Amino acid sequence: MATDIFELHIQQSLEKLEDLWLRSNSLPTSDSKLWQNSQELPQRPQELLRESLTELSASIEELRMASEILREQNTQLLASQQKIIAEKEYYRDLFDSATDCYLVTTKNGSICQGNKKAVE
């Protein structure tokens, strides 16, 4: 099912994000001597990474919540569909088993359906 694949991707993203968070804690801070001598590297590498990871975390959490909402709505739609199908079958059986003859016609008068009594 497509929703299962979507949720698997979200779970994998969360795991990768957790790994990035753990690795970000081992980076030197902006006051480290390693970063002070380099002009091409960002001024605050750890702070920028943490800010990016925070925004990414929020985005993935929003996706997870949207996935839950979609799953719930899908469940409700399936229940409604099953109810409609059951009602359709009920009325089809009622039509077919009626003691009177019934025909369904088009606008032009052509017969497109008839119940069992009409066939007899």
C-alpha positions in Angstrom: 0.0 0.0 0.0 1.3 3.5 -0.9 0.7 4.9 2.6 2.9 2.1 4.1 5.7 3.1 1.7 5.2 6.8 2.6 5.4 6.0 6.4 8.5 3.9 5.8 10.2 6.8 4.2 9.2 9.1 7.1 10.6 6.6 9.5 13.8 6.3 7.6 14.1 10.1 7.5 13.6 10.3 11.2 16.3 7.7 11.8 18.7 9.6 9.5 17.8 12.9 11.2 18.6 11.3 14.6 22.0 10.2 13.3 22.7 13.7 12.1 21.8 15.1 15.5 24.2 12.7 17.2 26.9 13.6 14.7 26.3 17.3 15.1 27.2 17.2 18.8 30.7 16.1 17.9 31.3 19.1 15.6 33.6 21.9 16.9 31.8 25.1 18.0 32.4 28.5 16.4 34.9 29.4 19.2 37.1 26.4 18.4 40.6 27.1 17.0 39.9 24.8 14.1 37.2 27.1 12.7 38.9 30.4 13.6 41.7 30.0 11.1 39.4 29.1 8.1 37.9 31.8 6.0 35.8 29.6 3.6 33.9 27.7 6.3 30.7 29.2 8.0 31.1 31.4 11.0 28.9 29.3 13.2 28.9 25.8 11.7 27.4 24.0 14.7 24.7 26.6 15.2 23.7 26.6 11.6 23.6 22.8 11.5 21.4 22.7 14.6 19.1 25.3 13.2 18.8 23.3 9.9 18.2 20.1 11.8 15.5 21.8 14.0 13.7 23.0 10.9 14.0 19.5 9.3 12.7 17.9 12.4 9.7 20.1 12.4 9.0 19.4 8.7 9.3 15.6 9.2 7.0 15.8 12.2 4.4 17.7 10.1 4.7 15.0 7.5 4.2 12.3 10.1 1.1 14.1 11.5 -0.3 14.5 7.9 0.3 10.8 7.3 -1.7 9.9 10.4 -4.6 12.2 9.4 -4.6 10.8 5.9 -4.6 7.2 7.2 -7.6 8.1 9.5 -9.5 9.7 6.6 -8.7 6.8 4.4 -10.1 4.4 7.0 -13.3 6.5 7.2 -13.6 6.6 3.4 -13.3 2.8 3.2 -16.0 2.4 5.9 -18.3 4.7 4.0 -17.6 2.9 0.7 -18.4 -0.4 2.3 -21.6 1.0 3.7 -22.6 2.3 0.3 -21.8 -0.9 -1.4 -23.9 -2.8 1.1 -26.9 -0.4 0.6 -26.6 -0.8 -3.2 -26.6 -4.6 -2.9 -29.7 -4.4 -0.6 -31.6 -2.2 -3.0 -30.5 -4.4 -6.0 -31.8 -7.5 -4.2 -35.0 -5.7 -3.3 -35.5 -4.7 -7.0 -34.7 -8.2 -8.2 -37.0 -10.0 -5.8 -40.0 -7.6 -6.1 -43.3 -9.4 -6.8 -44.2 -6.8 -9.4 -42.6 -6.4 -12.8 -40.1 -3.5 -13.0 -38.2 -2.1 -15.9 -35.6 0.6 -16.1 -35.5 2.4 -19.4 -33.5 5.2 -21.1 -35.0 8.5 -22.2 -35.7 7.0 -25.6 -37.7 4.1 -24.1 -35.1 1.4 -24.5 -35.1 -1.2 -21.7 -31.7 -1.3 -19.9 -32.7 -3.3 -16.8 -35.5 -5.5 -15.6 -36.1 -7.5 -12.4 -36.7 -11.3 -12.3 -40.5 -10.9 -12.5 -40.1 -8.9 -15.7 -38.0 -11.7 -17.2 -40.8 -14.3 -16.4 
